[in-house]
Amino acid sequence: MFTGDDTRPYKFGEFGLLAVSMHPSTGNWSDFLFTVSDWLIERPENTDQILKFQPVPKQKDDDWTDNLPEAIDWLIKGRRKKIAGRSGES
Protein backbone atom coordinates (compact mmCIF):
# COMPACT_ATOMS: atom_id res chain seq x y z
CA MET A 1 0.00 0.00 0.00
CA PHE A 2 1.45 3.36 -1.03
CA THR A 3 1.14 5.93 1.73
CA GLY A 4 3.04 8.80 0.11
CA ASP A 5 5.32 8.99 3.14
CA ASP A 6 8.98 9.79 2.58
CA THR A 7 11.01 6.58 2.72
CA ARG A 8 14.37 8.25 3.42
CA PRO A 9 13.98 11.13 5.88
CA TYR A 10 17.54 10.76 7.19
CA LYS A 11 18.56 13.40 9.71
CA PHE A 12 21.99 14.82 10.37
CA GLY A 13 23.58 13.01 13.31
CA GLU A 14 21.96 9.62 12.61
CA PHE A 15 25.22 8.26 11.14
CA GLY A 16 28.82 9.47 10.87
CA LEU A 17 29.89 8.43 7.38
CA LEU A 18 28.19 7.76 4.06
CA ALA A 19 29.50 5.01 1.78
CA VAL A 20 28.41 5.08 -1.87
CA SER A 21 28.83 2.06 -4.13
CA MET A 22 30.54 3.14 -7.34
CA HIS A 23 29.60 -0.10 -9.13
CA PRO A 24 27.17 1.65 -11.53
CA SER A 25 30.06 3.85 -12.75
CA THR A 26 32.99 1.41 -12.55
CA GLY A 27 31.46 -2.04 -12.93
CA ASN A 28 33.41 -3.10 -9.82
CA TRP A 29 31.45 -4.07 -6.71
CA SER A 30 34.44 -3.30 -4.46
CA ASP A 31 34.63 0.40 -5.46
CA PHE A 32 33.22 2.81 -2.87
CA LEU A 33 33.50 6.50 -2.05
CA PHE A 34 33.11 7.79 1.51
CA THR A 35 32.33 11.16 3.04
CA VAL A 36 31.36 12.63 6.40
CA SER A 37 27.58 12.73 6.74
CA ASP A 38 27.58 16.21 8.30
CA TRP A 39 29.22 17.50 5.09
CA LEU A 40 26.21 16.44 3.00
CA ILE A 41 23.77 18.96 1.57
CA GLU A 42 20.58 19.55 3.53
CA ARG A 43 17.05 19.51 2.19
CA PRO A 44 15.87 23.04 1.36
CA GLU A 45 12.45 22.36 2.89
CA ASN A 46 13.90 20.85 6.10
CA THR A 47 17.52 21.68 6.94
CA ASP A 48 17.58 19.03 9.70
CA GLN A 49 17.31 16.34 7.00
CA ILE A 50 19.86 15.18 4.44
CA LEU A 51 19.06 15.84 0.78
CA LYS A 52 18.07 12.53 -0.83
CA PHE A 53 20.27 12.87 -3.94
CA GLN A 54 23.82 14.11 -3.30
CA PRO A 55 26.40 15.06 -5.93
CA VAL A 56 28.99 12.25 -5.98
CA PRO A 57 32.12 12.54 -8.15
CA LYS A 58 33.36 9.66 -10.31
CA GLN A 59 36.63 9.59 -8.35
CA LYS A 60 38.00 10.83 -5.03
CA ASP A 61 38.30 14.56 -4.41
CA ASP A 62 38.51 16.93 -1.42
CA ASP A 63 35.04 15.86 -0.20
CA TRP A 64 34.95 12.15 -1.07
CA THR A 65 37.62 9.49 -0.58
CA ASP A 66 38.01 5.88 -1.67
CA ASN A 67 39.96 5.18 1.54
CA LEU A 68 37.82 4.29 4.58
CA PRO A 69 40.57 5.08 7.16
CA GLU A 70 40.92 8.54 5.60
CA ALA A 71 37.16 9.10 5.91
CA ILE A 72 37.27 8.00 9.54
CA ASP A 73 40.12 10.47 10.11
CA TRP A 74 38.01 13.26 8.55
CA LEU A 75 35.16 12.34 10.91
CA ILE A 76 37.38 12.27 14.01
CA LYS A 77 38.95 15.65 13.16
CA GLY A 78 35.45 17.19 13.15
CA ARG A 79 36.03 19.64 10.29
CA ARG A 80 32.90 21.62 9.47
CA LYS A 81 32.15 22.08 5.77
CA LYS A 82 29.72 21.11 3.03
CA ILE A 83 30.49 19.03 -0.04
CA ALA A 84 30.98 20.92 -3.29
CA GLY A 85 28.23 21.11 -5.87
CA ARG A 86 24.50 20.82 -5.75
CA SER A 87 22.24 17.92 -6.58
CA GLY A 88 21.76 17.71 -10.33
CA GLU A 89 25.03 19.46 -11.19
CA SER A 90 27.85 17.64 -12.94
Long-range contacts (C-beta under 8 A, 24 or more apart in sequence): 8-52, 9-49, 10-49, 10-50, 11-48, 11-49, 11-50, 12-37, 12-38, 12-40, 12-42, 12-48, 12-49, 12-50, 13-38, 16-75, 17-71, 17-72, 17-75, 18-54, 19-68, 20-56, 20-64, 22-58, 25-58, 31-66, 32-66, 32-68, 33-57, 33-60, 33-64, 33-65, 33-66, 34-64, 34-65, 34-66, 34-67, 34-68, 34-70, 34-71, 35-63, 35-64, 35-65, 35-71, 35-74, 35-83, 36-71, 36-74, 36-75, 36-79, 38-80, 39-63, 39-81, 39-82, 39-83, 40-82, 40-83, 41-82, 41-83, 41-86, 41-87, 51-87, 53-87, 53-88, 54-83, 54-87, 55-83, 55-84, 55-85, 55-86, 55-87, 55-88, 55-89
